Amino acid sequence: MGLQNAMPAVCSALEARLFQERANVVLLQREGPANSSTVVLTFAISGGGFDPAAAEAVLRQRYGAPFRESVYIASFRTADGRQLALQLNDARPAIWFEAEGRNGPPPGPARPYEAAESRHSNLPGRLTHQPAAEFREQGFPKPVFLLKVSDRLQLDAALDWYDSASVIDLTVLERLKQIFLSQYTDFLPEAFPATSGGYFESEDKYKRAVVLEVHSALTEGAAPTDTARGKHVLEAIRKRSNLLGDFRVTERLRGIMELHPGVLEEAVGRLALDTRPVEAAADAFLTTVWPLLLEGQEASKPYADSRILPTLVLALARPQEAIAISYTRFWNAWNMLCGGSAFANAPLAPAEHSAILAMCRAIFVTMRDRWGWRPRDLWDVQGFIWVTCRSRLPVSGVNPQTEERMPKSLPTNLILYGPPGTGKTYQSIEEAVRLCDGDVPSERGATEARYRSLVDMGQIEFVTFHQSYSYEDFVEGLRPSTARVEPAAGDQTTVAPLGFSLEPRLGAFREISALAEQARRRGGTAPFDLDGRQVFKMSLGRAGTEDQIYDAAIKGNYIVLGWGGEEDWTDARYTNFEKVRERWNEIQPGTSGRDSNIAQLWAFRGSMREGDIVVVSEGNSRFRAVGEITGPYRYEPTGERDYNHRRDVRWLIKNESLPVDAIYSKTFMQRSCYQLGEVYLKREALARLLPGTDATASRPDQFVLVIDEINRANISKVFGELITLIEPDKRLGQPGALTVKLPYSGDAFGVPENLHIVGTMNTADRSIALLDTALRRRFRFRELMPDPSVLRRMGEPGGIDVAKLLTVINARIEYLFDREHQIGHAYFMGCVSREDVDRVMRDRVIPLLAEYFHEDWAKIALVLGDADGAGRFLERVLLSPPRSADDGAEPRYSWRVKAAFADDAYAFA
């Protein structure tokens, strides 16, 4: 079908899924450049409706040509060898699938067939009920499904299910449905296309307006160049910053456009008309744009921006095919519906994009075919996810709208112990993620990425014990302080240090306990919605010397600023910074715009908006309250020095003492009021500290303290009274909860029930038998020993059976020494050649053996199979006895590790 004379916009429309569905065709091939009138498109044209011919074209696109074909059946193979078959002699496409290993039936009206139940006689060997002998030897016949599909979207969802791109948990999806319906009580099955009602007003109206605006920008003649089209699209998006998640992304895009004029606009314009599959289009876009997004963000890479920006543009241009992926909600959706983590710690990748699209198509088909709703495109799926996936559901299967609090589970105190190299540290990472999330991603990389994410949110803390580690490091202690204080309002002089003093400082355990206790008090409510809100740091008087100002503000539900003098700044003209600067220069001529009476007043009066968040500092490294701005600036003179400027707030946290680094990557500056830098702000961590809605109430956030090398410190000295407090039944929230008065601060302290402790212990450093008895009673112990079977999966690098090598070495160590000083399998992980194995033996294994056997090289040689002087790994030279020695003196040898191991070094086993 030649389209040489058509316009690029027409070509784009013909390649879109919407056209193919309505025209009953399937695009088989495209030749020529994208967005060009010279492109050639080849379609399979069906006979009307979505018939077997159209379905066969889709199957050929995905799996290639059939491996067997007749007038009745076309049989295909997946990449892993499973079979599926399309029935050609029905008016409606009917697909046969293997049932074994699938999570439930495919999406749609599927009929199950038992293993030997009669079915179509032309099915291939893995699907038929009468297989040939070779298939019977493999255990066939087996159960199958027959699915009759009604359209392209349902077929794609079924194939996604079969390819395991998306196997969604329908039970969880039903629970999300109940959350959605409780949010929109006026929602009816046909309500997606409605132009009134709660869903339309809050979620749909503005999105559809932007879709129409973008489509207008993409029509012929509206914007003749990629740059002009991109400018129109970005302008439509920037009008509604919440489409991008929050205002900071909009500000970052504005900065990119200022620094690199036209580059982002051109890339967006190309993306909006890119006719390739959405995964390929987004990937090509990020090749150009990711370096721009990364500028100035290296410390906290904008991976979330790499997901929302290209997918939002595609969703606005191609709503039938693409969906706007907001990081937190889609991470929660995948975690609940598919298990694990959908996102790597990297920019959006095509495979990740495909998996998310498959999940969304499955949701769409379930809405339409199971629930009888009328979703129009993937924007309705996006709206559903946005409403229901603010946080993860409770683990229980009870309807979250009516469930009671989940039964309390006892906190975990666990020590992983074993010889070096048995994976204790990695297992502690996995265990920490499981304790926080309830499950662990199936891939190691995803587990590590989730672990780093939880560390950033403050839910996991990692410490390493050593011989000098003390109670003061772990719980609390007195530390010297020479801190400066903020000058009084209007005082421009430098304030000298207060001098030397000793102040109680919280250790690692108390820090994470404070965060866990705040989460426990908040309960299992959903995280506070911070989207679109600015966050400000605010001082309320000098901590320790003006506590009456802080106390009055907490009691009166307001914040107050001491800068700005006795001027009333209520007038509307002071919403302009220049007017503020001009007026203050009338009061104090020659004042710079950086002066606190201008800059800090402007932050308080002009920059701060209703709905924004203020974090009240307690010194530079802690904060003691968090509030939401609920009212405009007002002038209210007081007798408290010059604190005349107020704003009303709703306190979300008050009278706490929490570490700044839990929510911000820097310490606070001494300024009274300023906006916190987005690059340092840990938004998700802050959101999870604040009370949100209780629509998804469940257990509170879980916290984990990982203690590496727990047996290397003096346990009794480090833990102190914690030995009693960490017992599961004595935690805060349990019936037998205990608190103690701490010696340095005098605070009453208890350990919250949602804080877990995971330790690791190297048995080669110190025997478990020597561990503090009180600690042993309060922890569970899990032994991790060398596992040669892990190495068998690696094959034989360089022809060496490393699994057998490790088994023989460890058997000899256990015979000559003990089982606690074996060699772990992790030492050999990653070996792919003989040189790699040699390097591990020379640099790691032999030095460890020398440490184990206290330089007794004769025993080391026994372990290595060199005791007879074979010279495989070691060389020995006979030492001549001194002249005065008896003639019958025992021979002694000088030993050294060979520069190059013998060719048969690994054949000694």
C-alpha positions in Angstrom: 0.0 0.0 0.0 2.0 3.0 -1.2 1.5 6.3 0.5 4.1 8.4 -1.3 1.8 11.3 -1.8 0.4 11.4 1.7 1.4 13.9 4.3 3.4 12.8 7.4 0.5 13.4 9.7 -1.6 10.9 7.6 1.1 8.3 7.8 1.3 8.8 11.6 -2.5 8.3 11.9 -2.4 5.1 9.7 0.3 3.6 12.0 -1.7 4.2 15.2 -3.5 1.4 16.9 -6.8 3.3 16.9 -6.9 3.3 13.1 -5.9 -0.4 12.9 -8.7 -1.4 15.3 -11.4 0.6 13.6 -10.3 -0.4 10.0 -9.9 -4.1 11.0 -6.3 -4.2 9.8 -3.0 -5.0 11.3 0.3 -3.3 10.4 2.8 -6.0 9.3 5.7 -3.9 8.0 6.8 -0.3 7.5 9.6 0.8 5.2 11.1 4.3 5.0 11.9 7.1 7.5 9.5 8.0 10.3 7.2 11.0 9.9 7.7 11.0 6.1 5.4 10.9 3.1 7.7 8.4 1.5 7.0 5.6 4.0 5.5 2.4 2.8 3.1 0.5 5.1 2.0 -3.1 4.6 -1.3 -4.1 6.3 -3.2 -7.4 6.8 -6.8 -6.6 5.9 -9.4 -8.7 7.7 -12.8 -9.6 6.3 -14.7 -7.6 8.9 -14.5 -7.2 12.6 -11.5 -8.7 14.4 -11.4 -12.0 12.6 -8.8 -14.9 12.5 -6.9 -13.1 9.7 -6.3 -10.0 11.8 -5.4 -12.2 14.8 -2.9 -14.3 12.7 -1.2 -11.0 11.6 -0.7 -10.1 15.3 0.7 -13.6 16.1 3.1 -13.4 13.2 4.3 -10.0 14.4 5.1 -11.4 17.8 6.2 -14.9 17.2 7.2 -15.1 13.5 5.8 -17.6 10.9 3.8 -20.6 12.2 5.9 -23.7 12.6 2.9 -25.8 11.4 -0.1 -24.6 9.4 -3.3 -26.1 8.0 -6.6 -24.8 6.8 -7.9 -25.2 10.4 -5.0 -24.3 12.7 -1.9 -22.1 12.6 0.6 -23.2 15.4 3.2 -20.8 16.9 6.1 -21.2 19.4 7.2 -18.8 22.2 10.8 -18.1 22.8 11.0 -20.7 25.6 9.4 -23.5 23.4 5.8 -23.4 24.6 3.1 -23.6 21.9 -0.1 -21.7 21.1 -2.5 -22.2 18.2 -5.0 -20.1 16.3 -8.1 -21.7 15.1 -8.8 -20.4 11.5 -12.2 -21.9 10.8 -14.2 -19.8 13.3 -15.6 -16.4 12.6 -14.1 -15.1 15.8 -10.4 -15.7 16.7 -10.0 -18.7 19.1 -6.6 -19.2 20.7 -5.3 -22.4 22.4 -2.8 -21.9 25.2 -0.9 -24.2 27.5 -2.2 -23.9 31.0 0.7 -25.3 33.0 2.8 -22.7 34.9 0.3 -19.9 34.3 -1.1 -17.8 37.1 -4.9 -18.4 36.5 -6.6 -18.2 33.1 -5.8 -15.6 30.4 -7.8 -12.3 30.5 -11.1 -12.8 28.8 -13.7 -15.6 28.6 -11.4 -18.6 28.6 -12.6 -22.2 28.8 -10.3 -24.7 30.6 -9.7 -28.2 29.3 -8.5 -31.1 31.5 -5.4 -33.0 30.4 -7.0 -35.8 28.4 -10.2 -33.9 27.5 -11.2 -34.1 23.9 -10.3 -30.9 21.8 -9.5 -29.9 18.2 -7.8 -32.7 16.4 -5.4 -30.5 14.5 -3.6 -29.0 17.5 0.2 -29.4 17.8 1.9 -31.9 20.1 2.0 -29.9 23.3 -1.6 -28.8 23.0 -3.4 -31.9 21.7 -5.1 -34.5 23.9 -3.6 -37.3 21.8 0.1 -36.5 21.6 2.7 -38.6 19.9 5.0 -40.9 21.9 7.8 -38.3 22.1 5.5 -35.8 23.8 4.0 -38.6 26.1 7.5 -39.2 27.4 7.6 -35.5 28.4 4.3 -35.9 30.4 1.8 -34.7 27.9 -1.2 -34.4 27.5 -1.6 -31.5 29.9 -4.4 -28.9 30.6 -5.0 -26.1 28.1 -7.1 -23.0 27.8 -9.3 -21.9 24.8 -9.8 -18.2 24.6 -12.1 -16.5 22.1 -11.0 -12.9 21.6 -13.1 -10.0 20.5 -10.6 -7.3 19.6 -6.9 -6.5 19.3 -6.5 -5.2 22.9 -7.9 -8.4 24.4 -5.6 -10.4 22.2 -2.5 -8.4 23.2 -3.4 -8.7 26.9 -3.8 -12.5 26.5 -0.4 -12.7 24.7 1.2 -10.6 27.4 -0.2 -13.0 29.9 1.2 -16.0 28.0 4.6 -14.3 27.6 4.6 -13.5 31.4 5.0 -9.8 30.7 2.0 -9.2 33.0 0.4 -11.8 35.3 -1.7 -9.5 37.5 -3.3 -10.6 40.7 -7.0 -10.3 40.1 -7.8 -10.6 43.9 -5.7 -7.5 44.5 -7.2 -5.7 41.6 -10.7 -6.3 43.0 -9.5 -4.6 46.3 -8.2 -1.7 44.3 -11.6 -1.5 42.6 -13.3 -1.1 46.0 -10.9 1.7 46.9 -11.8 3.4 43.6 -15.5 3.0 44.1 -15.3 4.3 47.7 -13.5 7.4 46.4 -16.2 8.0 43.7 -19.5 6.9 45.1 -21.3 8.3 42.1 -19.3 6.1 39.7 -21.4 3.8 37.4 -20.1 1.1 35.1 -20.6 3.4 32.1 -19.1 6.4 33.9 -15.7 6.6 32.2 -17.2 8.5 29.2 -19.5 10.6 31.4 -19.0 14.4 31.4 -20.1 14.9 35.0 -19.5 13.3 38.4 -16.6 13.0 40.8 -14.2 11.1 38.6 -14.8 13.4 35.6 -14.2 16.5 37.7 -11.1 15.4 39.6 -9.3 13.1 37.3 -10.7 13.2 33.7 -11.7 16.7 32.7 -8.4 18.4 32.7 -6.6 15.4 31.2 -9.0 15.2 28.2 -8.6 18.9 27.7 -4.8 18.5 27.5 -5.2 15.5 25.1 -7.3 17.7 22.8 -4.9 20.6 23.0 -2.0 18.3 22.1 -3.9 16.8 19.2 -4.7 20.3 17.9 -0.9 21.1 18.0 -0.2 18.0 16.0 -2.6 18.6 13.1 -1.4 19.6 9.7 -0.3 23.2 9.5 -0.7 24.0 13.3 3.0 23.6 13.9 5.0 22.9 10.8 8.3 21.9 12.5 9.3 19.5 15.2 10.5 22.4 17.4 7.2 24.2 17.0 5.1 21.1 17.7 7.3 20.3 20.8 6.9 23.9 22.1 3.1 23.6 21.8 3.1 20.2 23.6 5.3 21.3 26.4 3.2 24.4 26.9 0.1 22.3 27.2 1.8 20.1 29.8 3.3 23.0 31.8 -0.1 24.5 32.3 -1.0 21.5 34.4 2.2 20.7 36.4 0.5 17.8 38.3 0.6 15.8 35.0 4.3 15.6 35.6 3.9 14.6 39.2 4.9 18.0 40.8 6.1 21.4 40.0 9.8 20.7 40.4 9.8 18.7 37.2 8.2 21.6 35.4 10.8 23.9 36.8 13.6 21.5 35.7 12.2 21.4 32.1 12.0 25.2 32.1 15.7 25.3 33.1 16.7 22.9 30.4 14.9 25.0 27.7 16.7 28.1 29.0 20.1 26.4 28.9 19.6 24.5 25.7 17.2 26.5 23.5 15.2 24.4 21.1 16.7 21.0 21.9 14.0 19.7 24.3 11.3 21.2 22.1 12.6 19.5 19.0 12.9 16.1 20.8 9.3 16.4 22.1 8.0 17.3 18.7 9.6 14.3 17.1 8.4 12.0 19.9 4.8 13.2 19.6 4.7 12.1 15.9 7.0 9.1 16.3 5.1 6.1 14.8 7.3 3.3 16.1 6.1 1.2 19.0 5.9 3.4 22.1 8.8 1.6 23.8 11.2 2.3 20.9 9.9 5.9 20.5 10.5 6.6 24.2 14.0 5.0 24.1 15.0 7.1 21.1 13.8 10.2 22.9 15.8 9.5 26.0 19.0 9.0 24.0 18.8 12.7 23.3 17.1 14.1 26.4 18.6 12.0 29.3 22.0 13.9 29.3 19.9 17.1 29.6 17.8 15.8 32.5 21.0 14.6 34.2 22.8 18.0 34.2 23.1 19.2 37.8 21.3 16.1 39.1 24.2 13.7 39.4 23.9 13.3 43.1 20.3 12.3 42.9 19.7 11.0 39.3 16.3 11.9 37.9 15.2 8.4 37.0 11.6 9.2 37.8 11.7 12.1 35.3 13.0 9.7 32.6 9.8 7.7 33.0 7.1 10.4 33.2 8.3 12.8 30.5 8.4 10.6 27.4 5.5 8.4 28.5 3.3 11.5 29.2 4.0 13.0 25.7 3.2 9.6 24.1 0.1 9.1 26.2 -1.2 12.6 25.1 -0.4 11.9 21.5 -1.4 8.1 21.4 -3.8 7.5 24.3 -4.8 4.1 22.9 -1.3 2.8 23.1 0.7 4.7 25.7 0.3 5.5 29.4 1.9 8.2 31.5 4.1 6.4 34.1 4.4 8.3 37.4 7.0 6.6 39.5 5.6 6.0 43.0 2.0 5.0 41.9 3.2 2.7 39.2 5.8 1.1 41.4 3.1 0.4 44.0 0.8 -0.9 41.3 3.4 -3.3 39.9 4.4 -4.4 43.4 0.8 -5.2 44.4 -0.5 -6.7 41.1 2.6 -8.4 39.7 5.0 -8.7 42.6 8.5 -7.3 43.0 9.7 -4.0 41.5 9.1 -2.9 38.0 11.8 -0.2 38.0 15.5 -0.6 37.9 17.8 2.1 39.4 18.3 3.4 35.9 16.5 5.4 33.2 13.4 4.0 31.6 14.3 0.9 29.4 12.2 -0.7 26.6 11.8 -4.0 28.5 10.6 -2.2 31.6 8.3 0.0 29.5 6.8 -3.1 27.8 6.1 -4.8 31.1 4.3 -1.8 32.5 2.2 -1.5 29.3 1.3 -5.2 29.5 0.1 -4.7 33.1 -2.0 -1.7 32.0 -3.5 -3.6 29.1 -4.5 -6.4 31.5 -6.2 -3.9 33.8 -8.0 -2.3 30.8 -9.3 -5.7 29.6 -10.4 -6.7 33.2 -12.3 -3.4 33.6 -14.1 -3.9 30.3 -14.6 -7.7 30.1 -15.0 -8.7 33.8 -16.4 -5.6 35.4 -18.5 -4.3 32.6 -17.0 -0.8 32.8 -16.4 1.3 29.6 -12.8 2.4 29.6 -12.0 4.4 26.5 -8.2 4.2 26.4 -5.2 3.9 28.7 -5.9 7.3 30.3 -8.7 5.6 32.2 -6.3 3.0 33.4 -3.9 5.8 34.4 -6.6 7.5 36.4 -7.5 4.3 38.1 -3.9 3.7 39.2 -3.5 7.3 40.3 -6.5 7.1 42.6 -5.8 3.6 44.1 -2.1 3.2 44.3 -0.9 6.1 46.4 0.5 3.4 48.7 0.6 -0.4 48.9 -2.4 -2.4 50.2 -2.3 -4.3 53.4 -0.9 -7.8 53.1 -4.1 -9.4 54.2 -6.9 -10.2 51.7 -9.6 -8.3 53.7 -11.5 -5.5 52.0 -9.4 -2.4 53.0 -12.6 -0.3 53.4 -13.9 -2.4 56.3 -10.9 -4.2 57.7 -9.7 -3.8 61.3 -6.1 -3.2 62.0 -4.0 -6.2 60.9 -3.1 -8.6 63.6 0.2 -7.5 65.1 3.2 -9.6 64.2 6.1 -9.7 66.5 9.2 -7.8 65.4 12.2 -9.8 64.0 15.5 -10.1 65.8 17.7 -12.2 63.4 21.4 -13.0 63.1 22.8 -14.5 59.9 26.0 -16.4 60.7 28.5 -18.5 58.9 32.0 -18.6 57.4 33.2 -15.8 55.2 31.9 -15.6 51.7 28.6 -17.4 52.2 26.4 -14.4 51.2 25.5 -13.1 54.7 25.6 -9.4 53.7 23.5 -10.0 50.6 21.1 -12.1 52.5 20.8 -9.3 55.0 19.8 -6.9 52.1 17.2 -9.4 50.9 15.9 -9.9 54.5 15.7 -6.1 55.1 13.6 -5.6 51.9 11.3 -8.5 52.8 10.7 -7.1 56.3 9.9 -3.6 54.8 7.8 -4.6 51.8 6.5 -8.1 52.6 8.2 -9.6 49.6 11.4 -9.4 47.5 11.8 -8.8 43.8 12.8 -11.9 41.8 16.0 -10.4 40.4 19.0 -9.5 42.4 19.5 -6.2 40.7 15.9 -5.2 41.5 16.4 -6.2 45.1 19.5 -4.1 45.5 17.7 -1.1 43.8 14.8 -1.5 46.2 17.2 -1.7 49.1 18.9 1.6 48.1 15.5 3.2 47.7 14.5 2.1 51.3 17.8 3.4 52.6 17.1 6.8 51.0 13.6 6.8 52.6 15.2 6.2 56.0 13.5 2.8 56.5 16.8 0.9 56.5 19.9 1.9 58.4 23.2 0.0 58.0 26.0 0.1 60.7 29.1 -2.0 61.2 30.3 -3.0 64.6 34.0 -3.0 65.5 36.1 -3.2 68.6 35.8 0.5 69.4 32.1 0.8 68.8 30.3 2.0 72.0 27.0 2.7 73.6 27.5 6.4 72.8 27.7 5.6 69.1 24.8 3.2 69.2 22.2 4.7 71.6 23.2 8.1 72.8 26.1 10.0 74.3 27.5 13.4 75.1 29.3 15.2 72.3 31.0 18.6 72.3 29.3 21.4 70.6 30.4 24.9 69.6 27.2 25.6 67.5 26.4 29.1 66.3 22.9 30.5 66.7 20.9 32.6 64.3 21.2 36.3 64.9 18.2 38.2 66.2 15.8 39.7 63.7 17.2 42.9 62.3 20.6 42.2 63.8 23.1 42.1 60.9 26.2 41.5 63.0 27.9 38.1 63.1 27.1 36.0 66.1 30.1 34.4 67.8 30.1 30.8 68.8 28.4 30.1 72.1 31.5 28.3 73.4 32.2 24.7 74.3 29.4 22.6 75.7 28.4 18.9 75.9 25.1 18.0 74.4 23.3 14.6 74.2 23.6 13.2 70.6 21.4 10.4 69.4 23.2 7.3 68.1 22.2 5.1 65.1 19.7 3.0 67.0 17.9 6.0 68.6 17.8 7.8 65.2 16.0 4.9 63.4 13.9 4.2 66.5 12.6 7.8 66.4 11.6 7.4 62.7 9.9 4.1 63.4 8.0 5.4 66.3 6.7 8.4 64.3 5.5 5.9 61.6 3.9 3.7 64.3 2.0 6.7 65.7 0.9 7.6 62.2 -0.5 4.1 61.8 -0.9 2.5 58.5 -2.3 5.5 56.7 -1.3 6.2 53.1 1.6 8.6 52.7 0.8 12.3 52.6 0.3 13.5 49.1 3.2 15.9 48.4 2.6 16.3 44.7 2.9 19.9 43.7 3.9 21.2 47.1 6.9 23.3 47.9 8.8 22.5 51.2 10.3 25.2 53.4 12.6 25.2 56.4 11.3 27.4 59.2 12.8 28.5 62.5 10.4 29.4 65.3 12.6 31.3 67.7 16.0 30.2 69.0 16.0 26.6 70.2 16.7 26.6 73.9 16.4 30.4 74.4 13.1 31.4 72.8 11.1 28.2 73.2 8.1 30.3 74.2 7.8 31.4 70.6 7.8 27.8 69.4 5.3 26.7 72.1 2.9 29.5 71.3 3.1 28.7 67.5 2.4 25.1 68.1 -0.5 25.8 70.4 -2.0 28.6 68.1 -1.5 26.6 64.9 0.6 29.2 63.1 4.2 30.0 62.0 5.8 33.4 62.7 8.7 35.3 61.2 10.9 37.8 62.9 12.3 39.4 59.8 10.4 42.2 57.9 10.2 44.7 60.8 7.0 46.3 61.8 5.7 46.9 58.3 2.4 45.4 57.3 3.0 43.4 54.1 -0.6 42.4 53.5 -1.2 44.6 50.5 -1.5 42.7 47.2 1.3 44.6 45.6 3.8 42.7 47.8 3.2 39.6 45.8 5.8 41.1 43.6 9.4 40.8 44.8 10.5 44.2 43.4 7.8 45.9 45.4 9.0 44.3 48.6 12.6 45.3 47.8 11.5 48.9 47.0 9.5 49.3 50.1 12.3 48.0 52.4 14.7 50.4 50.8 12.4 53.2 51.7 12.7 52.0 55.3 16.4 51.2 55.2 17.9 52.8 52.1 20.7 50.9 50.3 19.6 47.5 51.4 20.6 44.6 49.1 18.0 42.1 47.9 19.9 39.4 49.7 19.2 41.1 53.1 17.2 38.8 55.4 14.4 41.4 55.8 13.8 41.2 52.1 14.9 37.6 51.1 13.4 35.8 54.0 10.3 37.9 54.1 9.8 37.2 50.4 10.1 33.5 51.0 7.5 33.7 53.8 5.2 36.2 52.1 5.6 35.7 48.4 7.0 32.2 47.6 5.1 30.2 50.2 1.6 29.1 49.1 -1.3 27.5 50.8 -0.8 23.8 50.8 3.0 24.0 51.0 4.9 22.3 53.8 7.1 23.9 56.5 9.7 21.9 58.4 10.5 23.5 61.8 14.2 23.2 62.7 15.7 22.2 66.0 19.3 23.3 65.4 20.9 22.5 62.1 20.7 18.7 62.1 17.2 18.0 63.5 13.6 19.1 63.1 10.8 19.1 65.6 7.6 19.8 63.7 6.1 19.8 60.3 3.0 21.7 59.2 0.8 22.4 56.2 0.2 26.1 55.2 -3.6 26.7 55.5 -3.9 30.5 55.2 -2.4 33.6 53.6 0.1 36.0 55.1 -1.2 38.2 57.8 0.3 40.9 59.9 -0.2 40.6 63.7 2.1 42.7 66.0 3.1 40.9 69.1 5.1 41.7 72.2 7.6 39.0 71.3 10.4 41.1 69.8 9.7 41.7 66.1 7.7 38.5 65.4 4.9 40.2 63.6 4.4 38.1 60.5 2.2 35.0 60.6 0.6 32.2 58.5 -1.8 29.7 59.7 -0.8 26.0 59.6 -2.2 22.6 60.3 0.5 20.7 62.3 1.2 17.2 60.9 4.1 16.4 63.3 4.8 18.4 66.5 7.0 18.1 69.5 9.2 15.4 68.0 13.0 15.4 67.5 13.9 13.7 64.2 17.1 13.7 62.2 17.2 16.1 59.2 19.0 13.5 57.0 15.9 11.3 57.1 14.2 13.8 54.8 17.0 16.1 53.5 20.5 15.3 52.2 22.1 18.4 53.8 22.0 20.0 57.2 19.8 23.1 57.6 21.2 26.6 57.1 20.9 29.2 59.8 18.4 31.3 57.8 14.9 31.5 59.4 12.9 30.8 56.3 13.9 29.4 52.9 12.8 26.8 50.4 14.5 23.5 50.6 16.4 22.5 47.5 14.7 19.8 45.4 17.9 18.0 44.6 18.5 17.3 48.3 14.9 16.8 49.4 13.8 13.2 50.0 10.1 13.7 49.1 9.0 10.1 49.5 10.6 9.8 52.9 9.0 13.0 54.0 5.6 11.8 52.6 5.8 8.6 54.6 6.5 10.4 57.8 3.3 12.5 57.5 -0.2 11.3 58.1 -2.2 10.8 54.9 -5.6 9.4 54.2 -6.6 6.1 55.9 -8.4 4.7 52.8 -5.7 2.0 52.6 -4.9 1.7 56.3 -2.8 -1.2 57.1 0.3 -1.9 59.3 2.6 1.1 59.7 5.8 1.4 57.7 8.4 -1.1 58.8 12.0 -0.2 59.6 15.2 -2.4 59.7 18.5 -1.8 61.3 21.2 -4.0 59.7 24.2 -4.6 61.9 27.2 -6.0 60.1 29.8 -7.9 62.0 27.7 -7.8 65.2 30.0 -10.1 67.1 33.1 -7.8 66.7 32.0 -5.3 69.4 31.5 -5.7 73.1 27.8 -6.5 73.0 27.0 -5.9 76.6 28.7 -2.5 76.5 27.1 -1.4 73.1 23.5 -2.5 73.8 23.2 -1.5 77.5 19.6 -1.5 78.6 18.5 -2.3 75.0 19.2 -6.0 75.8 15.8 -5.9 77.6 14.0 -3.4 75.4 14.6 -5.3 72.1 12.7 -8.4 73.3 9.7 -8.7 70.9 7.0 -8.7 73.6 8.5 -5.7 75.4 8.4 -3.4 72.3 6.2 -0.2 72.2 2.8 -1.3 70.9 3.0 -4.8 72.5 1.0 -5.6 75.7 4.2 -5.9 77.8 5.8 -2.7 76.5 8.7 -1.3 78.6 10.5 2.1 78.6 13.6 3.2 80.5 15.1 6.5 81.4 18.3 7.0 79.4 21.4 8.2 81.3 22.5 11.1 79.2 19.4 12.8 77.9 17.0 11.6 80.6 14.4 10.8 78.0 12.0 7.9 78.4 12.8 5.5 75.7 11.2 2.3 74.3 11.9 0.3 71.1 8.9 0.5 68.6 7.4 -2.8 67.4 7.9 -1.9 63.7 11.7 -1.8 64.0 13.5 -5.0 63.1 17.1 -5.9 63.7 19.1 -8.0 61.3 22.7 -8.8 62.2 25.5 -10.7 60.4 28.2 -12.6 62.1 31.4 -14.1 60.6 32.1 -17.4 62.5 35.7 -17.3 61.4 36.2 -14.1 63.5 34.6 -15.3 66.7 32.7 -18.5 67.5 29.0 -18.2 68.1 29.6 -19.9 71.4 31.4 -16.8 72.6 28.5 -14.4 71.8 26.9 -12.7 74.7 24.4 -15.1 76.2 21.7 -12.4 76.8 21.9 -11.4 73.2 21.6 -15.1 72.0 18.4 -15.5 74.0 16.8 -12.5 72.2 17.8 -13.3 68.6 17.0 -16.1 66.1 20.0 -17.5 64.3 20.1 -18.6 60.7 23.2 -20.4 59.5 24.6 -19.8 56.0 27.2 -22.3 54.9 29.1 -22.7 51.7 26.8 -23.9 48.9 28.8 -25.4 46.0 25.5 -26.0 44.0 25.4 -22.2 43.4 28.7 -22.5 41.5 27.4 -25.4 39.3 25.1 -23.0 37.7 28.1 -21.0 36.4 29.4 -23.9 34.4 33.1 -24.7 34.5 35.2 -21.5 33.9 38.4 -22.4 32.2 37.5 -26.0 32.4 37.7 -26.0 36.2 34.9 -27.6 38.3 34.9 -24.9 40.9 32.0 -26.5 42.8 34.1 -29.7 43.3 37.2 -27.5 44.1 35.3 -25.7 46.9 33.8 -29.0 48.2 37.3 -30.6 48.5 39.0 -27.6 50.1 36.2 -27.2 52.7 36.3 -30.9 53.5 40.0 -30.7 54.2 39.6 -27.5 56.3 36.9 -29.1 58.4 39.1 -32.1 59.0 42.2 -30.1 59.9 40.5 -27.2 61.7 36.7 -26.9 62.1 33.5 -26.3 60.1 33.3 -22.6 61.0 36.4 -21.7 59.0 35.4 -22.9 55.6 35.6 -20.9 52.4 32.4 -19.4 51.1 31.1 -19.9 47.6 30.9 -16.1 47.0 34.7 -15.9 46.5 34.3 -17.8 43.2 31.1 -16.0 42.0 31.8 -14.1 38.8 34.7 -16.3 37.7 34.5 -16.9 33.9 38.1 -18.0 33.1 41.0 -19.9 34.5 42.7 -16.6 35.1 39.8 -15.5 37.3 40.0 -18.7 39.4 43.8 -18.4 39.7 43.3 -14.8 40.9 40.8 -15.8 43.6 43.0 -18.6 44.8 46.1 -16.4 45.0 44.7 -13.2 46.3 41.8 -14.4 48.6 41.8 -18.1 49.4 45.4 -18.8 50.1 45.8 -15.6 52.3 42.7 -16.7 54.2 44.1 -20.2 54.7 47.3 -18.6 56.0 45.3 -16.6 58.6 43.3 -19.7 59.6 46.3 -21.9 60.1 48.5 -19.2 61.6 51.1 -19.5 58.8 51.4 -23.2 59.3 52.2 -23.8 55.6 52.4 -27.6 56.0 48.7 -27.6 56.8 48.0 -25.1 54.1 49.7 -27.4 51.6 47.6 -30.3 52.9 44.4 -28.3 52.1 45.7 -27.4 48.6 47.0 -30.9 47.8 50.6 -29.8 47.8 51.8 -31.6 50.9 53.9 -34.0 48.9 55.8 -31.1 47.2 53.8 -31.5 44.0 54.2 -27.8 43.3 50.7 -27.1 42.1 50.0 -23.9 44.1 53.0 -23.7 46.4 56.7 -24.2 46.1 58.8 -25.6 48.9 62.6 -25.4 49.3 64.4 -27.6 51.8 66.3 -25.5 54.4 69.7 -26.5 55.4 70.1 -27.0 59.2 72.6 -24.9 61.1 76.0 -26.6 61.6 75.4 -27.1 65.3 72.1 -28.9 64.7 71.9 -32.6 65.3 72.3 -34.7 62.2 68.9 -36.2 62.9 67.1 -32.8 62.9 63.7 -32.8 61.3 63.7 -31.3 57.8 62.3 -27.8 57.4 61.0 -26.1 54.3 60.6 -22.6 53.0 57.3 -22.0 51.3 56.0 -19.5 48.8 53.0 -19.1 46.5 53.9 -19.9 42.9 53.9 -17.0 40.4 52.0 -19.3 38.0 50.0 -22.3 39.1 50.7 -25.7 37.6 48.6 -26.8 34.6 47.2 -29.6 36.7 46.7 -27.5 39.8 42.9 -28.1 39.9 43.1 -31.9 39.2 44.2 -32.7 42.8 40.7 -33.4 43.9 
